[in-house]
Each structure stands twice: as structure tokens, then as C-alpha cells.
Amino acid sequence: MSLQSRIGSLKERHASLETRIAEEDGRPRPDSEALFQLKVEKLRLKEELDRLEHQPPN
């Protein structure tokens, strides 16, 4: 997998998590544990994206 396709895949997963977080948060009684786990995963993906986007070219 090329670097650009990896970054694209991570961006898609990040956007999907953002949608899931918004859906969960919009429920009448959001599951705080589920929200926490989704946010942790979203942050992990964001950190990996930042690392990949700012690494020097080979």
C-alpha cells in the first residue's frame, strides 16, 4: 500500500468515526463509554495521520 493510499484510508476511517461520534452524541441518552472509546480511536488515527503526513520522503 502506498503512503498516499494509507493516508486516504486513515482519513476515511477518521471521518467515519466523526460521524459515529456525532450520531452517538445526538442520541437522547448517549453511551459515555462508547463515546470515549470512539474519541480515543479518532485521536489515535489523527496522530497517525499527522505522523505520516509530516514524515520526510524516502
Residue, then its C-alpha position, 0 to 999 in steps of 0.5 A: m500500500s502506498l503512503q498516499s493510499r494509507i493516508g486516504s484510508l486513515k482519513e476515511r476511517h477518521a471521518s467515519l468515526e466523526t460521524r459515529i461520534a456525532e450520531e452517538d452524541g445526538r442520541p437522547r441518552p448517549d453511551s459515555e463509554a462508547l463515546f470515549q472509546l470512539k474519541v480515543e480511536k479518532l485521536r489515535l488515527k489523527e496522530e497517525l495521520d499527522r505522523l505520516e503526513h509530516q514524515p520526510p520522503n524516502 
